[in-house]
Amino acid sequence: MVTIYVEGGGRDSALKRECRQGFSKLMRRANPRIPLPSVVACGPRNVAFEKFRTALGQLPSDHFVILLVDSEIAVAGKRWPHLKKQDKWIQPTAAGENHVHLMIQCMETWLIADEKCLTDYFGHVFKGDKLPRNPKLESVGKSEILIKLKAATRNSRPKGEYDKARDSFDLLGRIDPSKLKAACPSAKEFFNVLDNHCARS
């Protein structure tokens, strides 16, 4: 069995449910042939880490757990050292590199990877030319991602400007996983690890 402890959903139970559903839909679209992992929407990133760390120490060895959080900034090198520097998190003894994965630099980077999905979702007057055009999407800073996503959607109809609480998890369940993996190497690695462990379930 595989369980993913994911940052997202805030402290609102309804939003956490949408978070869980969005990630589950994306994972089902990525590989419909393997058992779907369990997704735990944890709200704040520190809560996600604490729940992951607790599960890592309590669950049986055949139960694989993954922590999935935003990187917040660019990543140079391995994931656990990045999180130690970024969040002061200490890598649990039982956790290997494949137990943690990062959305680089934020979840909205994953959304921007599928411009067609955004165009279909936001509708009339969506301005795709406002989105980042850097071929290395993961090198684009979080603030720039958010600013440009809002600029692209500001006058769109019927949705209007991107709103994280309203749009993020709905969009997450709609994006094309193949486009995401092509644009974001970290996402491709995450899905490869997920496929490997879910196939054993």
N, C-alpha and C positions, 0 to 999 in steps of 0.2 A: 504494500500500500504506500501511496505517496501523498503527503500533505504539504501544502504551500502556505506559509505565513507571509501575507502580503501587506505592505504599507498601503493604507487608503481607506476611505469611508468615514474619516473623522470619528466623532463620538456619537453619531446619529445611527440608530439601528436600521432605519430604512435605507440610508445611504450605504451602510455596510452591506446590506443585502444586495443592492445594485452593484457594488464593487465586486462582491463574490460572483454574481451572475455574469458580469462583464468579462472577468478573467476566465470563468468557466466556459463561456461561449467561444472566446478566442482560442482556448486550448482544444476545445472540441473541433473547431474549424481547422486547427493546425494539424491534427491527426485523429480522424474519427475512428480509427481501427484499434486504438488502444484504450484501456480503462481510463476514465477521467479521474484526475487527481482531486483530492479534497482541497478546497480553497478556504482559508480562514482570513477574512478581512479584519485587520487588527486596529485600524485607525492610525494613530501617530506612529512614526517609525520606531521610536524607543519601545513602544508597547509591542510592536511586531518582533523586535529583537528579543525581548524578555519572554514572550510566548514561545518563540522558536527555541530559545535556550532551554526553557523548561521542558518542552516536548522532546528535545534531543536527549535529555537525561532520563526521561521517564518511559518513552515508547520502546517497544521491542526492537531488536536489531534489524528485523526484516521490514521495518516501517521507515521509509526514507523521508526525511523532512528537509524542506528548502525554505530559505529566507529570501524574499524578493522585495527590494526597496529601491528607491531612486538613488542614484549616485550623488546628486546635487551639483557636482562639479565634474570636470574632466577626470578621467581615470588613467593613471600611469602605473602600469604594473598589475599585480594581483589584487583580487577583490578584498580579502581580509585586511591586508595592510592599508588599503585605501580607507576602509571603514574605521580602522583604528585611528588613522590620522583625521578623518572627517568627523567621526562621532565619539571617539575614545572608546569604541567597543573592543573588547578583548575576544579573540577567537576562542570559542570553547574547545576543550581538549578533544572532544569527539567529533568536531566539525572539520571536514575537509574543504577544499576549494569548491567542490561541486555542490556543497550544501548552501552556498550563498550565491545569488545572482543579482545583477544591477540593471535597472532601467537607466540608460545613460543618455542624457543627464537627468531626464525626468520622464514620467509616463507620457506626457504630451509629445515627446520625441517619437514615441511609438505611433501616436495618432497621425502625426505629420508624414510618417513613412508611406501612408496611403492617401495621396491627394484626391484620387477619384472618390474614395469613400467620403472625404470631407466635402467635396463638391456636391455629391448626391444628398448628403445629410443637411447641409446648410442651405442649399438651393440657390435661388436667384440672387445675383450680385455678389456671390462668393468670389473673392479675389485671390485666386491661387498664386498669382504673380507676387503677392506679398510674403509668401512663405519662404523660408531659407532655401537657397539654391546650392548650398555647399554639398558636394557629393559625399563628404564624410559627415553625415548628419550628427553622429555622436560627438563631434567636436564643437558643435554649436551650443553655446551656453544656455542654461536654463532660462535666464531672464529674456534672452533674445528669442528663444522658442515661444515663450508665452506672449511676448509683445507682438511678434509677427503673426501668431495664430489669432490673436484678438484683432489685429489690423485686417487680416484676411476675411474675417467674419463680421466685422463691425456693422456693415450695411446689408448683410444677407437677409433674405426672406425665405421662409417664415421664422427661422430661429433667432436671428439677430446675433449679437456678439457672443462668442464662446463663453460659456459659464461652466466652471469645473463641476460644480455640484449637479447641474442639470444634464450636462453633455458627456462628461469624460467616460463614464463607464458604459453608457449606451453606445458611444463610438467604439470603445474598446472591443465590444462584442461584435462589431460590424467590419472591422478592418481585415484586410487580406493578409493572412500570416506569411504568405510567400513574399509579399512586398516588404513586410516588416523585417523578415530575415535577410532579405537582400540589402536593405538600407542600414540595418543595425547588427553588426557582428555579434554583439553581446546577446541580443535576442536569439539569434541563430544558435549560439552555444547553449543558451537556456533551454530551448526547445529540444536540442539534441540530447541533453542530459535528461530532460523530462521523458522523452520517448524511450530512452534506454531503461529508465527505472520503472516507468509505467508498464512497459511491455513485460516486465517480470512479475507484475502483480497478479 
